Amino acid sequence: MSRSQRCVLHLIDTGGPGGAETIFLNLVRGLGERGWRCIPVVPERDWLYEEVTASGFEALELHALRAFDIAYLHRLRKVIREQRVDVVQTHLLGSSVYGTLACLGTGVPVVSTFHGRPDIPETDRLRALKTRILRRSDNRVVCVSESLRQYFVRRGHLDEQARVIPNGVELASSRTPAASNLRETLHLAPTTPLLGAIGNVRASKGYHVLLQAFATVRATIPEARLVIAGQYHGSLGDHLLELRARLGLDDAVTFLGFRDDVREILEAIDVFVLSSLDEGFSLATVQAMASAVPVVATRSGGPEEIIGDSKAAVLVEPGDATSLARAVIELLTDREQARALGAAARRRVEGRYSLERMLDAYEELYREALSARSSPSLRPATKTSSRMLR
């Protein structure tokens, strides 16, 4: 088949910024560059809408007003029919349900991607019905890590046939010694030890543990500084600011808010820290590794799968502030070890988590779905369909 004749409609519940929205954006851009016709459908004019349109795509703005919004479903089905969509790619639970229902009876296959445990919330009163719709359909369901797939399968949310396609990142050039604008903004010398964490403030990120660990780091390395990049607001954000003050870290910890210059942040920091209590994958960890930044992360699901049995990062138990602090201190005081860790991390990403490998895997899955649509006998057997796409 000719890729230029194939159309993918991309659908997501949220407007970002965040990990799922970044993968949505990377799929739209990457598949578009490979010749697919991509139609991004976003719920509002938020970060994702701006990024998609800035990349040269015409985004459709559609949003559901309530659960099982029939009017929204009809509008979506009309777009699929009028645009002659070949594949619908969804992210998160709500859009996966709508995408599935919109494609019923059309022969259009749906690929649904789940990025973390919150994607299928235990508190959703309609969760059982929604996941039943996914399980009864001919969807191809993707999880971004094997640990996430197993988590959802154990709880009966997804079937064993769910696939794994790890998120991929763009492989930037190696880190340069050039001065960072971030350090200049913070009035930090090039030699000031600087830790960094990237990710929107949520309970699962364990930033309270990170602040406690950093207080211990400062007791050994008083000049150390910490930056946390990501949206923060509400009671959790207020609690973290209060904890920062209580620990005496107001002058040492900076909450940067949302930043779209992740690469610049990674150029500036000496160690990347992931303090999550649970993670479906952790795109930020892979981005840090791709930039050869030494990583300290928790065994929170996705990170230990990313690292595997390699020596590409230091892993500690979630919620253990003491171990987290000890690992950070070791890397800040042993720069040779830190450089070796960063180099190993870069090699790990090059071999397994590049954006090109992710795009290859999704293209393979789309072709399989399209072939199965025209030739049902070509569908893979259940016993092999849960294999990881590498």
C-alpha positions, 0 to 999 in steps of 0.5 A, a space after each residue: 500500500 502507498 503510505 501517501 494514500 493512508 490517513 490517520 485521525 489522532 484523538 486525545 482527551 486532554 490539551 497538555 502539556 504532558 507526556 501523553 500529549 507529547 507522544 500525540 504530537 510526535 506521532 502526528 509530526 513523525 507520521 506526517 513526515 513519513 507520508 501519512 495524512 494526519 488529522 489531529 483532533 484536540 479538545 481545546 485550544 491549549 498547548 497541544 493545539 498550538 504545537 500542532 498548528 505551529 507544526 503545519 497541521 490543521 487541528 480540529 477542535 472537538 470536545 465532549 460535554 459529558 460522558 457518552 456525549 452522543 452529539 460529539 460521537 456523531 460529529 466524530 463519526 462524520 469526520 471519520 467518514 468525510 475525511 476517509 480516515 483509514 486508522 484512528 489513533 487514540 490516547 487515554 480512556 475517554 478518546 479510546 471509547 469514543 474512537 471505538 464507538 465512532 468506528 463501529 460498523 465502518 471497518 476503520 481499525 482503532 489503535 488505543 494507547 495508554 500512558 500511565 495508571 491514571 489513564 484508567 482511573 479506579 474512581 471512574 464510575 463508568 470504568 467497567 463499561 468503558 473497558 468492556 467496550 474496549 475489550 469487546 471491540 477489534 481494537 489494538 491496544 497499546 501500553 507504553 511499558 510492559 509493567 503498565 500492561 501487566 497492571 491493567 491486565 491484572 485488574 481486568 481493565 485490558 486483555 492479554 492481547 494488549 501490546 507494548 510500544 515504548 515511547 521514543 524520543 528525538 536523539 539530540 546531539 551530545 551535550 555541549 559545554 556551552 553556558 546555559 541560559 537557565 543557569 544565567 537566569 538563576 544566577 548560578 555559576 557553571 560549577 554549581 551542582 544543579 539537580 533537575 526534575 521534569 514533570 507536572 506536579 501530581 501526587 504520583 511524582 513524589 515531589 515531597 520525597 524529592 524535597 526531603 531527599 534534597 534537604 539531606 543532599 544540602 547537608 552534605 553539599 550546601 551549594 547544591 541547587 534543585 529545579 523542578 519543571 512542570 505545571 503546578 497549582 492547587 492544594 498540592 502545589 501549595 503543600 510543596 511550597 510550604 514543605 520547601 519553606 519548612 525544610 529551609 529550601 526556599 533559596 535552593 529549590 526553584 519551581 520553574 512552572 511549565 517549560 517547553 525548553 526541556 533540552 536547555 534544562 537538560 543541558 544545564 543540570 548535572 543530575 536528573 532525578 525522578 522521584 515518582 511513586 508510580 510511572 507508566 513509562 517516564 518520557 522525561 527520564 528517557 529524554 535525560 538519558 538521550 542527552 547523556 545526563 546521569 539519572 537517579 530514578 525510582 523503581 516505580 514501574 516504567 523506569 526499571 523497565 527503561 533501564 533493564 539490566 544495563 548500568 545506565 542509571 541508579 535506581 532506588 525504591 519509591 518513597 525512600 528519601 534517604 536512598 534517593 539522597 545517597 545516590 544523588 550525593 554519590 553522583 555529584 561527588 564522583 563526576 567520573 562515575 556520573 559521566 560514565 553513567 550518562 554515556 551508558 544512558 545515551 547508548 541505551 536510548 540509541 538502541 531502544 528508545 529512539 523516536 524512529 523506533 517508536 514510529 516504526 512500531 506504530 507503522 507496523 501496527 497500522 499496516 497489520 490492522 489495515 491488512 486484517 481489515 481486508 483479510 481477516 485471516 491475516 490477524 495475528 494469533 492471540 498467543 503471540 499478539 501480546 509480544 513487545 514491538 521492538 
